[in-house]
Structure formats: structure tokens, C-alpha cells
């Protein structure tokens, strides 16, 4: 993807989200289903509202109720926004839907008694969340992404942006 010139966070957010949607369509994936988790990475915390607004305008369906916006030190090629889509497929053999989604701050505690099996977990924000997860689910693969700040954007019901100490993106495998 070519970055827009002159530089514009709003234009980058729209273009990069458009690219993600085109790739999803090309592989027959509908991002507006309950089996998708989306994280937006930004390098400048001041761009938070622009990215949240772009997401809200494009994804106003109730099925995608949250987006994590993670502030990182930098992005490849000096980009201002990068979208990350995590997609789970239904376990065809068992007819079960895998556990997945975004969990902020104390919501991680709700996973403790969930019967969660092996999976992949990406954590953002506070380091202590990694210890929490590993203490209850030692089989979980945990990847920590260093971040300066973590936000949750809610789109179902009332639109809101809230800052959090930590977030995990979970995919049970």
C-alpha cells in the first residue's frame, strides 16, 4: 500500500481499512460476524479519535461490538494506522464455536473458570495480565505487544471510547 501524500491519518485509516475489507471479501470472509476480532495499531495517541470514528462509520453493525486501539512506538514504513484482523473458524468436527474476542482489564478474570483450552493470546498494556493468564491457563501461548496505551471502542448500543490498563485478544484453538 502506498501511503497518501500529503500525510493524513484520516486518509490512511480509510485506505488501510478498505484494503482489509477487500482482502476479507477476496477470501469470502464477512468481518461483520461474531467470529472476528479487530485491533487497530496507531503510533500517535492523538490519532485515536480519527481511527475510532473511521471504524464506527464503516462498522455500525451490532455484531462487531468492540475494537481495540493500541498505541505503539512505531509502525512499518512510518504508517500512522495499521489494522489487524483475527478470524476464528467454526470447529467443523465438533460443531462448536471457539472462544475468541477482546477482553479489557478485569474481564480477563471471566476466562478463569471458562474451560478454556489451548489457544493464542495477544496482550497489550499492563504486563501483569500475562501472569494472570499463564497462572490459570499454562497451555496458552501468550504474545505480549509493547504498547503505550490501550483503548476500547464500542459500536453496539452507545458509541464510546474508553482507556484501559490492559487488553487481550484471544483465539482458542
Backbone as CSV, one residue per row, in Angstrom:
resi,resn,N_x,N_y,N_z,CA_x,CA_y,CA_z,C_x,C_y,C_z
1,UNK,0.842,-1.172,0.000,0.000,0.000,0.000,0.887,1.234,0.000
2,UNK,0.563,2.154,-0.844,1.248,3.446,-0.862,0.589,4.348,0.170
3,UNK,1.395,5.007,0.976,0.852,5.933,1.960,0.463,7.227,1.261
4,UNK,-0.659,7.848,1.660,-1.111,9.065,0.993,-0.129,10.221,1.184
5,UNK,-0.065,11.051,0.197,0.782,12.240,0.252,-0.071,13.421,-0.175
6,UNK,-0.217,14.467,0.614,0.418,14.674,1.907,-0.144,13.716,2.951
7,UNK,0.635,13.506,4.019,0.274,12.564,5.072,-1.036,12.969,5.732
8,UNK,-1.902,11.982,5.927,-3.194,12.210,6.548,-3.610,10.951,7.295
9,UNK,-3.777,11.059,8.599,-4.211,9.915,9.395,-5.594,9.455,8.953
10,UNK,-6.484,10.403,8.691,-7.840,10.045,8.268,-7.806,9.253,6.964
11,UNK,-7.009,9.707,6.010,-6.920,9.008,4.720,-6.280,7.630,4.892
12,UNK,-5.224,7.537,5.702,-4.586,6.240,5.949,-5.550,5.268,6.620
13,UNK,-6.327,5.762,7.568,-7.275,4.895,8.277,-8.308,4.336,7.306
14,UNK,-8.846,5.185,6.442,-9.850,4.757,5.467,-9.243,3.783,4.456
15,UNK,-8.088,4.147,3.901,-7.454,3.292,2.886,-7.049,1.929,3.436
16,UNK,-6.434,1.922,4.624,-5.976,0.646,5.170,-7.151,-0.241,5.580
17,UNK,-8.223,0.340,6.097,-9.415,-0.448,6.428,-10.060,-0.968,5.142
18,UNK,-10.078,-0.145,4.119,-10.615,-0.571,2.824,-9.830,-1.764,2.266
19,UNK,-8.509,-1.745,2.431,-7.675,-2.855,1.970,-8.009,-4.136,2.733
20,UNK,-8.164,-4.021,4.040,-8.524,-5.191,4.858,-9.863,-5.766,4.401
21,UNK,-10.838,-4.890,4.157,-12.165,-5.349,3.729,-12.105,-6.034,2.367
22,UNK,-11.269,-5.520,1.477,-11.117,-6.146,0.156,-10.458,-7.525,0.264
23,UNK,-9.457,-7.645,1.103,-8.812,-8.950,1.302,-9.827,-9.929,1.894
24,UNK,-10.582,-9.487,2.890,-11.594,-10.350,3.511,-12.608,-10.820,2.469
25,UNK,-13.056,-9.912,1.635,-14.027,-10.272,0.594,-13.425,-11.272,-0.387
26,UNK,-12.159,-11.085,-0.727,-11.494,-11.977,-1.677,-11.396,-13.414,-1.161
27,UNK,-11.337,-13.582,0.157,-11.260,-14.928,0.737,-12.589,-15.353,1.379
28,UNK,-13.675,-14.674,0.970,-15.032,-14.995,1.423,-15.210,-14.930,2.932
29,UNK,-14.687,-13.886,3.543,-14.845,-13.675,4.980,-15.671,-12.418,5.194
30,UNK,-16.713,-12.542,5.995,-17.536,-11.391,6.344,-17.087,-10.897,7.711
31,UNK,-16.478,-9.714,7.752,-15.978,-9.187,9.020,-17.096,-8.835,9.986
32,UNK,-18.318,-8.761,9.510,-19.423,-8.409,10.388,-20.073,-9.649,10.978
33,UNK,-19.238,-10.552,11.484,-19.753,-11.736,12.162,-19.139,-11.802,13.547
34,UNK,-19.677,-12.629,14.377,-19.189,-12.751,15.746,-17.840,-13.447,15.837
35,UNK,-17.304,-13.906,14.730,-16.056,-14.659,14.771,-14.857,-13.823,14.355
36,UNK,-14.946,-12.546,14.526,-13.852,-11.669,14.129,-13.495,-10.730,15.266
37,UNK,-12.201,-10.563,15.487,-11.689,-9.624,16.470,-10.759,-8.668,15.729
38,UNK,-10.882,-7.381,15.991,-10.092,-6.397,15.256,-9.338,-5.488,16.226
39,UNK,-8.055,-5.272,15.896,-7.193,-4.370,16.646,-6.649,-3.345,15.663
40,UNK,-6.659,-2.083,16.045,-6.032,-1.028,15.238,-4.814,-0.537,16.003
41,UNK,-3.682,-0.518,15.323,-2.448,-0.003,15.922,-2.239,1.412,15.417
42,UNK,-1.875,2.313,16.325,-1.560,3.693,15.946,-0.254,4.087,16.630
43,UNK,0.478,4.975,15.982,1.754,5.419,16.540,1.613,6.691,17.363
44,UNK,0.561,7.443,17.127,0.348,8.712,17.830,-1.003,8.662,18.542
45,UNK,-0.983,8.781,19.847,-2.212,8.696,20.638,-3.255,9.731,20.218
46,UNK,-2.798,10.840,19.659,-3.714,11.882,19.199,-4.595,11.401,18.035
47,UNK,-4.210,10.315,17.371,-4.974,9.784,16.235,-6.095,8.842,16.667
48,UNK,-6.221,8.612,17.944,-7.221,7.691,18.482,-8.641,8.001,18.004
49,UNK,-9.057,9.243,18.098,-10.426,9.608,17.724,-10.678,9.448,16.229
50,UNK,-9.684,9.743,15.413,-9.830,9.598,13.955,-10.046,8.129,13.604
51,UNK,-9.250,7.243,14.186,-9.359,5.811,13.903,-10.692,5.266,14.428
52,UNK,-11.062,5.669,15.632,-12.339,5.216,16.206,-13.515,5.666,15.339
53,UNK,-13.473,6.889,14.882,-14.549,7.426,14.040,-14.606,6.679,12.698
54,UNK,-13.448,6.396,12.112,-13.393,5.649,10.848,-14.037,4.281,11.026
55,UNK,-13.683,3.595,12.117,-14.246,2.278,12.422,-15.751,2.363,12.616
56,UNK,-16.168,3.327,13.400,-17.588,3.477,13.721,-18.412,3.749,12.461
57,UNK,-17.903,4.583,11.573,-18.623,4.895,10.328,-18.726,3.673,9.425
58,UNK,-17.712,2.843,9.397,-17.673,1.685,8.489,-18.348,0.461,9.091
59,UNK,-18.278,0.301,10.380,-18.785,-0.903,11.034,-19.845,-0.561,12.061
60,UNK,-20.975,-0.118,11.619,-22.038,0.262,12.552,-23.018,-0.875,12.814
61,UNK,-22.606,-2.117,12.561,-23.478,-3.252,12.830,-23.265,-3.737,14.253
62,UNK,-24.263,-4.330,14.837,-24.173,-4.738,16.237,-23.269,-5.933,16.469
63,UNK,-23.030,-6.743,15.447,-22.239,-7.947,15.664,-20.793,-7.641,16.057
64,UNK,-20.244,-6.559,15.527,-18.882,-6.176,15.896,-18.989,-5.105,16.960
65,UNK,-18.995,-5.533,18.201,-19.303,-4.564,19.240,-18.089,-3.823,19.774
66,UNK,-16.847,-4.309,19.510,-15.703,-3.605,20.069,-14.498,-3.663,19.143
67,UNK,-13.694,-2.639,19.278,-12.424,-2.529,18.580,-11.393,-2.148,19.633
68,UNK,-10.228,-2.755,19.579,-9.133,-2.327,20.452,-8.239,-1.399,19.633
69,UNK,-7.911,-0.259,20.203,-6.934,0.649,19.598,-5.723,0.621,20.516
70,UNK,-4.586,0.249,19.944,-3.363,0.085,20.714,-2.333,1.095,20.218
71,UNK,-1.811,1.886,21.137,-0.786,2.875,20.799,0.575,2.205,20.943
72,UNK,1.323,2.164,19.835,2.639,1.518,19.807,3.718,2.550,19.480
73,UNK,4.963,2.118,19.656,6.105,3.009,19.436,6.219,3.474,17.981
74,UNK,5.924,2.602,17.048,6.000,2.933,15.629,5.423,1.811,14.791
75,UNK,5.152,2.111,13.522,4.596,1.138,12.593,5.487,1.033,11.356
76,UNK,5.416,-0.085,10.648,6.237,-0.236,9.446,6.004,0.877,8.435
77,UNK,7.085,1.271,7.778,7.067,2.294,6.737,6.544,3.647,7.214
78,UNK,6.559,3.859,8.514,6.104,5.136,9.053,4.602,5.342,8.981
79,UNK,3.855,4.254,8.819,2.400,4.360,8.749,1.842,4.904,10.059
80,UNK,0.686,5.501,9.977,0.033,6.043,11.169,-1.024,5.099,11.729
81,UNK,-1.522,4.206,10.887,-2.585,3.266,11.281,-2.311,1.923,10.635
82,UNK,-2.535,0.853,11.409,-2.483,-0.492,10.839,-3.577,-1.314,11.497
83,UNK,-4.388,-1.987,10.691,-5.479,-2.815,11.185,-5.019,-4.261,11.265
84,UNK,-5.468,-4.976,12.295,-5.120,-6.379,12.491,-6.422,-7.134,12.724
85,UNK,-6.734,-8.045,11.827,-7.957,-8.824,11.929,-7.611,-10.237,12.357
86,UNK,-8.248,-10.711,13.421,-8.095,-12.083,13.911,-9.403,-12.792,13.617
87,UNK,-9.309,-13.880,12.896,-10.518,-14.577,12.452,-10.518,-16.015,12.948
88,UNK,-11.599,-16.450,13.569,-11.765,-17.838,14.005,-12.756,-18.527,13.083
89,UNK,-12.468,-19.766,12.811,-13.406,-20.571,12.039,-14.104,-21.537,13.002
90,UNK,-15.272,-21.953,12.644,-16.017,-22.911,13.451,-15.305,-24.258,13.426
91,UNK,-15.232,-24.926,14.572,-14.681,-26.274,14.639,-15.666,-27.203,13.918
92,UNK,-15.364,-27.597,12.713,-16.314,-28.381,11.931,-16.557,-29.771,12.517
93,UNK,-15.534,-30.381,13.104,-15.700,-31.730,13.643,-16.632,-31.770,14.846
94,UNK,-16.541,-30.782,15.686,-17.295,-30.803,16.936,-18.550,-29.946,16.892
95,UNK,-18.675,-29.084,15.858,-19.822,-28.200,15.776,-19.809,-27.114,16.831
96,UNK,-18.634,-26.793,17.358,-18.524,-25.783,18.404,-17.874,-24.519,17.865
97,UNK,-18.257,-23.408,18.431,-17.586,-22.155,18.095,-16.450,-21.944,19.077
98,UNK,-15.271,-21.601,18.602,-14.160,-21.373,19.513,-14.367,-20.083,20.317
99,UNK,-13.694,-20.022,21.470,-13.707,-18.806,22.272,-12.773,-17.803,21.614
100,UNK,-13.190,-16.590,21.531,-12.376,-15.548,20.933,-12.922,-14.210,21.361
101,UNK,-12.168,-13.177,21.102,-12.662,-11.851,21.372,-11.658,-10.980,22.085
102,UNK,-12.119,-9.792,22.420,-11.319,-8.810,23.136,-11.787,-8.759,24.578
103,UNK,-10.824,-8.749,25.487,-11.118,-8.677,26.916,-10.271,-7.561,27.510
104,UNK,-10.906,-6.637,28.205,-10.217,-5.475,28.759,-10.167,-5.564,30.278
105,UNK,-9.028,-5.179,30.833,-8.824,-5.097,32.277,-9.347,-6.338,33.006
106,UNK,-10.307,-6.171,33.915,-10.779,-7.267,34.753,-11.654,-8.284,34.034
107,UNK,-12.010,-8.049,32.778,-12.777,-9.046,32.030,-11.968,-10.334,31.850
108,UNK,-10.650,-10.226,31.951,-9.780,-11.400,31.839,-10.159,-12.419,32.910
109,UNK,-10.565,-11.945,34.080,-10.943,-12.851,35.168,-12.097,-13.766,34.779
110,UNK,-12.962,-13.332,33.872,-14.103,-14.154,33.464,-13.669,-15.388,32.685
111,UNK,-12.449,-15.424,32.204,-11.945,-16.583,31.457,-11.460,-17.692,32.376
112,UNK,-11.274,-17.416,33.655,-10.651,-18.379,34.558,-11.433,-19.675,34.724
113,UNK,-12.712,-19.605,34.838,-13.490,-20.821,35.017,-14.195,-21.256,33.750
114,UNK,-13.730,-20.778,32.600,-14.459,-20.972,31.353,-14.199,-22.300,30.662
115,UNK,-13.308,-23.136,31.172,-12.984,-24.378,30.489,-12.177,-24.145,29.224
116,UNK,-11.542,-23.012,29.158,-10.746,-22.621,28.002,-9.636,-23.636,27.765
117,UNK,-9.462,-24.010,26.523,-8.400,-24.948,26.173,-7.254,-24.173,25.539
118,UNK,-6.335,-24.888,24.903,-5.158,-24.254,24.310,-5.561,-23.176,23.314
119,UNK,-4.763,-22.145,23.259,-5.071,-21.063,22.343,-3.932,-20.083,22.227
120,UNK,-4.200,-19.038,21.484,-3.250,-17.958,21.276,-3.828,-16.707,21.902
121,UNK,-2.977,-15.994,22.620,-3.423,-14.800,23.303,-2.410,-13.689,23.050
122,UNK,-2.879,-12.555,22.568,-2.028,-11.382,22.419,-2.426,-10.410,23.514
123,UNK,-1.433,-9.891,24.235,-1.742,-8.944,25.306,-1.160,-7.586,24.981
124,UNK,-1.848,-6.565,25.432,-1.432,-5.178,25.248,-1.557,-4.469,26.583
125,UNK,-0.686,-3.530,26.831,-0.778,-2.752,28.060,-0.041,-3.386,29.220
126,UNK,-0.676,-3.376,30.384,-0.106,-3.832,31.646,0.461,-5.255,31.543
127,UNK,1.717,-5.430,31.970,2.402,-6.730,31.899,1.776,-7.788,32.804
128,UNK,1.126,-7.372,33.873,0.612,-8.335,34.850,-0.459,-9.251,34.271
129,UNK,-1.104,-8.849,33.202,-2.143,-9.683,32.608,-1.560,-10.992,32.072
130,UNK,-0.292,-10.979,31.638,0.354,-12.203,31.149,0.453,-13.224,32.274
131,UNK,0.876,-12.785,33.467,0.978,-13.687,34.618,-0.386,-14.254,34.994
132,UNK,-1.419,-13.416,34.938,-2.773,-13.873,35.253,-3.189,-15.005,34.323
133,UNK,-2.980,-14.805,33.046,-3.393,-15.800,32.055,-2.605,-17.085,32.224
134,UNK,-1.283,-16.971,32.329,-0.429,-18.159,32.429,-0.666,-18.934,33.727
135,UNK,-1.052,-18.238,34.797,-1.298,-18.947,36.062,-2.527,-19.843,35.977
136,UNK,-3.521,-19.445,35.225,-4.755,-20.228,35.108,-4.778,-21.138,33.882
137,UNK,-4.063,-20.740,32.831,-4.057,-21.483,31.568,-2.616,-21.637,31.089
138,UNK,-1.840,-22.519,31.739,-0.412,-22.648,31.393,-0.171,-23.117,29.962
139,UNK,-1.163,-23.739,29.346,-1.013,-24.216,27.971,-1.197,-23.105,26.931
140,UNK,-1.647,-21.941,27.368,-1.930,-20.823,26.470,-0.635,-20.220,25.945
141,UNK,-0.577,-19.976,24.646,0.548,-19.267,24.043,0.233,-17.782,24.165
142,UNK,1.102,-17.049,24.843,0.854,-15.628,25.093,1.935,-14.789,24.425
143,UNK,1.500,-13.854,23.596,2.414,-12.909,22.959,2.101,-11.527,23.508
144,UNK,3.093,-10.871,24.055,2.900,-9.529,24.590,3.387,-8.505,23.577
145,UNK,2.515,-7.570,23.212,2.850,-6.483,22.300,3.056,-5.228,23.153
146,UNK,4.292,-4.706,23.201,4.518,-3.483,23.978,3.620,-2.350,23.467
147,UNK,3.001,-1.655,24.387,2.109,-0.565,23.993,2.123,0.538,25.037
148,UNK,1.881,1.745,24.558,1.851,2.918,25.427,0.479,3.132,26.051
149,UNK,-0.572,2.764,25.315,-1.947,2.951,25.791,-2.854,1.984,25.048
150,UNK,-4.005,1.672,25.670,-4.983,0.764,25.083,-6.367,1.393,25.238
151,UNK,-7.136,1.370,24.153,-8.489,1.914,24.166,-9.471,0.882,23.645
152,UNK,-10.705,0.962,24.132,-11.795,0.142,23.622,-12.796,1.074,22.956
153,UNK,-13.164,0.723,21.726,-14.204,1.458,21.022,-15.413,0.548,20.941
154,UNK,-16.503,0.979,21.531,-17.748,0.224,21.466,-18.622,0.788,20.372
155,UNK,-19.228,-0.088,19.553,-20.084,0.404,18.487,-21.524,-0.064,18.613
156,UNK,-21.787,-1.153,19.339,-23.187,-1.542,19.503,-23.743,-0.773,20.689
157,UNK,-24.977,-0.418,20.578,-25.542,0.421,21.625,-24.964,1.810,21.516
158,UNK,-24.399,2.317,22.580,-23.857,3.672,22.603,-22.381,3.669,22.176
159,UNK,-22.047,4.523,21.232,-20.674,4.682,20.768,-19.843,5.289,21.892
160,UNK,-18.688,4.669,22.177,-17.843,5.189,23.247,-16.385,4.801,23.005
161,UNK,-15.483,5.591,23.581,-14.056,5.291,23.579,-13.605,5.360,25.028
162,UNK,-13.043,4.255,25.529,-12.584,4.242,26.907,-11.150,3.735,26.980
163,UNK,-10.379,4.342,27.865,-8.983,3.943,28.057,-8.926,2.822,29.090
164,UNK,-8.021,1.861,28.861,-7.872,0.723,29.758,-6.406,0.483,30.078
165,UNK,-6.163,-0.271,31.165,-4.792,-0.640,31.532,-4.265,-1.774,30.661
166,UNK,-5.168,-2.697,30.291,-4.732,-3.849,29.512,-5.852,-4.376,28.635
167,UNK,-5.434,-5.176,27.667,-6.378,-5.822,26.762,-5.742,-7.125,26.298
168,UNK,-6.584,-8.125,26.100,-6.102,-9.334,25.428,-7.007,-9.609,24.234
169,UNK,-6.388,-10.090,23.178,-7.113,-10.606,22.019,-6.909,-12.108,22.080
170,UNK,-7.985,-12.853,22.199,-7.913,-14.292,22.463,-8.482,-15.092,21.304
171,UNK,-7.771,-16.150,20.942,-8.241,-17.134,19.971,-8.022,-18.508,20.560
172,UNK,-9.084,-19.237,20.837,-8.931,-20.611,21.315,-8.736,-21.505,20.104
173,UNK,-7.757,-22.404,20.199,-7.501,-23.296,19.062,-7.684,-24.750,19.460
